[in-house]
Every structure is written in C-alpha cells, then in structure tokens.
C-alpha cells in the first residue's frame, strides 16, 4: 500500500464521516429549513473530498477531469437547487413564496 492509497483512503473516510454526521443532523432537525443546512455538506463538501481522493489516487487523467467537471456542476447547481427547494417549501406552507404584510398583501 502506497502513500497515495493511504491518502485517498483517508479522504474517502472523511467524505463518509461528513455524510454520516450531516445525515444525523438531517434526522434531528425539526423543519425543512433547518434540514437543508445539513444537506449542504453532503452535496458540496463530501463530493469535493471524493474528487480530491480521485486526484490523489489517479493523478491527472481522464477520470480526474470527469470527476472535477461533475464537481463543478454540483458547485454551480447546488445553490439553485437549494433555493428552489426552500421556495417550494414556502409555497407549500403559505401558498405563496413572497413575504406578506399584516393586511395579507404581498
């Protein structure tokens, strides 16, 4: 077992630990807004650790480029998906995504 193998295994172990801890946070939180805070590490930090592990293990190769492109897509799409999820939850709860005044007008 080489140093690269050990480093890649440590990075993958860290990714698994991040997912487990964040999943526990999702389980204990009460509402969807609190739960979404714990989804972020699962969707951003863990994939970044996996991408670094692939880079360490394989060096610069076709697999590494594909992994980093997928990670770039996650980094770009993740905030939009979170925003859309929060907006959908707000619409489900209140019937509208906008904040309302005391008189009910948006």
Secondary structure, 3 states (H helix, E strand, C coil): CCHHHHHHHHHHHHHHHHHHHHHHHHHHCCCHHHHHHHHHHHHHHHHHHHHHHHHHHHCCCHHHHHHHHHHHHHHHHHHHHHHHHHHHHHHHHHCCCCCCCCCCCC
